[in-house]
Amino acid sequence: MIVFFESSDEVLRTRFSETRRPHPADDGGGLRKAIKGERKALQHIRAMSDLILDTSDLTVHSLRRLLLERFDSSDKATPLKVQILSFGHKFGNPRDLDLMFDVRHLPNPYFEPALRELTGEDPTVIKYLRNNSDVGETIKRFHEVMEYLLPFYVQEGKSYLTVGIGCTGGRHRSVMVANELKRLLKKSGFNVSAAHRDVQK
């Protein structure tokens, strides 16, 4: 089966502009000419196609959902895999995050000499943070937001979701909160993993 994807000239020009990628058929004559040439070159393939999909009004997520509806022979939907990534803002924000929460408002173990060299996975640091009511309230609110949002991502057909949890250095607060959020979401039945980008820096 041949599936042919196409889009309007206007949408194609917008997409190339947004991604800042040159059209592979652009020999210096400009984007409009390249798109026109591409259409002409692919005419015979379009004519042979079993299904022609115009993606002009589709996002990547709605396109994925459409393809799954048409071609997925199983009744079981692809489960959503959630990765919670802790990081330190001073090392730069991770790319390709779907959601991001900031925990720099929480008490920082870095300023406690006995805790500075430990990480958010150490029981002493965890106890220190749990003793602060703002930490528990923050985790609770994050959990509530995630429980509310995740079913919408599942409904949208998304397979992967990356959630960033950022503090200043990425060693203490973000690590502890990421692990706690992972634990709570697993308890709620979601497929969740946690990774810590800057914990050893």
Contacts in CASP RR format, 6 or more apart in sequence:
PFRMAT RR
TARGET T0000
AUTHOR 0000-0000-0000
METHOD contacts of the structure
MODEL  1
MIVFFESSDEVLRTRFSETRRPHPADDGGGLRKAIKGERKALQHIRAMSD
LILDTSDLTVHSLRRLLLERFDSSDKATPLKVQILSFGHKFGNPRDLDLM
FDVRHLPNPYFEPALRELTGEDPTVIKYLRNNSDVGETIKRFHEVMEYLL
PFYVQEGKSYLTVGIGCTGGRHRSVMVANELKRLLKKSGFNVSAAHRDVQ
K
1 50 0 8 1.000
1 51 0 8 1.000
2 45 0 8 1.000
2 48 0 8 1.000
2 49 0 8 1.000
2 50 0 8 1.000
2 51 0 8 1.000
3 49 0 8 1.000
3 50 0 8 1.000
3 51 0 8 1.000
3 52 0 8 1.000
3 53 0 8 1.000
4 42 0 8 1.000
4 45 0 8 1.000
4 46 0 8 1.000
4 49 0 8 1.000
4 51 0 8 1.000
4 52 0 8 1.000
4 53 0 8 1.000
5 53 0 8 1.000
5 55 0 8 1.000
6 46 0 8 1.000
6 52 0 8 1.000
6 53 0 8 1.000
6 54 0 8 1.000
6 55 0 8 1.000
7 15 0 8 1.000
7 54 0 8 1.000
7 55 0 8 1.000
7 56 0 8 1.000
8 54 0 8 1.000
8 56 0 8 1.000
9 32 0 8 1.000
9 35 0 8 1.000
11 55 0 8 1.000
11 56 0 8 1.000
12 35 0 8 1.000
13 31 0 8 1.000
13 32 0 8 1.000
13 35 0 8 1.000
16 22 0 8 1.000
16 23 0 8 1.000
16 31 0 8 1.000
23 30 0 8 1.000
23 31 0 8 1.000
23 34 0 8 1.000
23 35 0 8 1.000
23 38 0 8 1.000
24 34 0 8 1.000
25 34 0 8 1.000
25 35 0 8 1.000
25 37 0 8 1.000
25 38 0 8 1.000
25 41 0 8 1.000
26 33 0 8 1.000
26 34 0 8 1.000
27 34 0 8 1.000
46 52 0 8 1.000
51 70 0 8 1.000
53 63 0 8 1.000
53 66 0 8 1.000
55 63 0 8 1.000
58 66 0 8 1.000
61 156 0 8 1.000
61 157 0 8 1.000
61 158 0 8 1.000
62 156 0 8 1.000
64 157 0 8 1.000
64 158 0 8 1.000
64 159 0 8 1.000
65 156 0 8 1.000
65 157 0 8 1.000
68 77 0 8 1.000
68 78 0 8 1.000
68 157 0 8 1.000
77 154 0 8 1.000
77 157 0 8 1.000
78 157 0 8 1.000
78 159 0 8 1.000
79 154 0 8 1.000
79 159 0 8 1.000
79 191 0 8 1.000
80 150 0 8 1.000
80 153 0 8 1.000
80 154 0 8 1.000
80 157 0 8 1.000
80 158 0 8 1.000
80 159 0 8 1.000
80 160 0 8 1.000
80 161 0 8 1.000
80 190 0 8 1.000
80 191 0 8 1.000
81 159 0 8 1.000
81 160 0 8 1.000
81 161 0 8 1.000
81 191 0 8 1.000
81 193 0 8 1.000
82 150 0 8 1.000
82 160 0 8 1.000
82 161 0 8 1.000
82 162 0 8 1.000
82 163 0 8 1.000
82 185 0 8 1.000
82 190 0 8 1.000
82 191 0 8 1.000
82 192 0 8 1.000
82 193 0 8 1.000
83 160 0 8 1.000
83 161 0 8 1.000
83 162 0 8 1.000
83 163 0 8 1.000
83 192 0 8 1.000
83 193 0 8 1.000
83 194 0 8 1.000
83 195 0 8 1.000
84 163 0 8 1.000
84 164 0 8 1.000
84 165 0 8 1.000
84 178 0 8 1.000
84 181 0 8 1.000
84 182 0 8 1.000
84 185 0 8 1.000
84 192 0 8 1.000
84 193 0 8 1.000
84 194 0 8 1.000
84 195 0 8 1.000
85 94 0 8 1.000
85 97 0 8 1.000
85 162 0 8 1.000
85 163 0 8 1.000
85 164 0 8 1.000
85 165 0 8 1.000
85 178 0 8 1.000
85 194 0 8 1.000
85 195 0 8 1.000
85 196 0 8 1.000
85 197 0 8 1.000
86 164 0 8 1.000
86 165 0 8 1.000
86 166 0 8 1.000
86 167 0 8 1.000
86 170 0 8 1.000
86 174 0 8 1.000
86 175 0 8 1.000
86 177 0 8 1.000
86 178 0 8 1.000
86 194 0 8 1.000
86 195 0 8 1.000
86 196 0 8 1.000
86 197 0 8 1.000
86 198 0 8 1.000
86 199 0 8 1.000
87 93 0 8 1.000
87 94 0 8 1.000
87 164 0 8 1.000
87 165 0 8 1.000
87 166 0 8 1.000
87 170 0 8 1.000
87 174 0 8 1.000
87 196 0 8 1.000
87 197 0 8 1.000
87 198 0 8 1.000
88 166 0 8 1.000
88 167 0 8 1.000
88 168 0 8 1.000
88 169 0 8 1.000
88 170 0 8 1.000
88 171 0 8 1.000
88 174 0 8 1.000
88 197 0 8 1.000
88 198 0 8 1.000
89 102 0 8 1.000
89 104 0 8 1.000
89 166 0 8 1.000
89 167 0 8 1.000
89 168 0 8 1.000
89 169 0 8 1.000
90 168 0 8 1.000
90 169 0 8 1.000
91 169 0 8 1.000
91 170 0 8 1.000
91 197 0 8 1.000
91 198 0 8 1.000
91 201 0 8 1.000
93 100 0 8 1.000
94 162 0 8 1.000
94 164 0 8 1.000
94 197 0 8 1.000
96 162 0 8 1.000
97 162 0 8 1.000
97 163 0 8 1.000
97 164 0 8 1.000
98 153 0 8 1.000
98 161 0 8 1.000
98 162 0 8 1.000
98 163 0 8 1.000
99 149 0 8 1.000
99 161 0 8 1.000
99 162 0 8 1.000
99 163 0 8 1.000
99 164 0 8 1.000
100 163 0 8 1.000
100 164 0 8 1.000
100 165 0 8 1.000
100 166 0 8 1.000
101 142 0 8 1.000
101 163 0 8 1.000
101 164 0 8 1.000
101 165 0 8 1.000
101 166 0 8 1.000
101 177 0 8 1.000
102 166 0 8 1.000
102 167 0 8 1.000
103 138 0 8 1.000
103 165 0 8 1.000
103 166 0 8 1.000
103 167 0 8 1.000
103 173 0 8 1.000
103 174 0 8 1.000
103 177 0 8 1.000
104 166 0 8 1.000
104 167 0 8 1.000
104 168 0 8 1.000
104 173 0 8 1.000
105 134 0 8 1.000
105 138 0 8 1.000
106 129 0 8 1.000
106 132 0 8 1.000
106 134 0 8 1.000
106 135 0 8 1.000
106 138 0 8 1.000
106 167 0 8 1.000
106 173 0 8 1.000
106 177 0 8 1.000
107 128 0 8 1.000
107 129 0 8 1.000
107 132 0 8 1.000
107 134 0 8 1.000
107 135 0 8 1.000
107 173 0 8 1.000
108 167 0 8 1.000
108 168 0 8 1.000
108 172 0 8 1.000
108 173 0 8 1.000
109 115 0 8 1.000
109 116 0 8 1.000
109 118 0 8 1.000
109 120 0 8 1.000
109 125 0 8 1.000
109 128 0 8 1.000
109 129 0 8 1.000
109 172 0 8 1.000
109 173 0 8 1.000
110 116 0 8 1.000
110 168 0 8 1.000
110 169 0 8 1.000
110 171 0 8 1.000
110 172 0 8 1.000
112 128 0 8 1.000
114 124 0 8 1.000
115 122 0 8 1.000
115 124 0 8 1.000
115 125 0 8 1.000
115 128 0 8 1.000
115 172 0 8 1.000
118 124 0 8 1.000
118 125 0 8 1.000
118 172 0 8 1.000
119 125 0 8 1.000
119 171 0 8 1.000
119 172 0 8 1.000
119 175 0 8 1.000
119 196 0 8 1.000
119 199 0 8 1.000
120 126 0 8 1.000
120 129 0 8 1.000
120 171 0 8 1.000
120 172 0 8 1.000
120 173 0 8 1.000
120 175 0 8 1.000
120 176 0 8 1.000
120 179 0 8 1.000
120 199 0 8 1.000
121 175 0 8 1.000
121 176 0 8 1.000
121 179 0 8 1.000
121 196 0 8 1.000
121 199 0 8 1.000
125 172 0 8 1.000
125 176 0 8 1.000
126 176 0 8 1.000
129 135 0 8 1.000
129 172 0 8 1.000
129 173 0 8 1.000
129 176 0 8 1.000
130 136 0 8 1.000
135 173 0 8 1.000
135 176 0 8 1.000
135 177 0 8 1.000
138 177 0 8 1.000
139 177 0 8 1.000
139 180 0 8 1.000
139 181 0 8 1.000
139 184 0 8 1.000
142 177 0 8 1.000
142 181 0 8 1.000
143 181 0 8 1.000
143 184 0 8 1.000
143 185 0 8 1.000
143 188 0 8 1.000
146 163 0 8 1.000
146 181 0 8 1.000
146 185 0 8 1.000
147 185 0 8 1.000
147 188 0 8 1.000
150 161 0 8 1.000
150 185 0 8 1.000
150 190 0 8 1.000
153 161 0 8 1.000
163 181 0 8 1.000
164 178 0 8 1.000
165 174 0 8 1.000
165 177 0 8 1.000
165 178 0 8 1.000
165 181 0 8 1.000
166 173 0 8 1.000
166 174 0 8 1.000
167 173 0 8 1.000
167 174 0 8 1.000
169 198 0 8 1.000
169 201 0 8 1.000
170 196 0 8 1.000
170 197 0 8 1.000
170 198 0 8 1.000
170 199 0 8 1.000
170 201 0 8 1.000
171 198 0 8 1.000
171 199 0 8 1.000
171 201 0 8 1.000
174 196 0 8 1.000
175 196 0 8 1.000
175 199 0 8 1.000
178 194 0 8 1.000
178 196 0 8 1.000
179 194 0 8 1.000
181 192 0 8 1.000
181 194 0 8 1.000
182 192 0 8 1.000
182 193 0 8 1.000
182 194 0 8 1.000
185 192 0 8 1.000
186 192 0 8 1.000
END
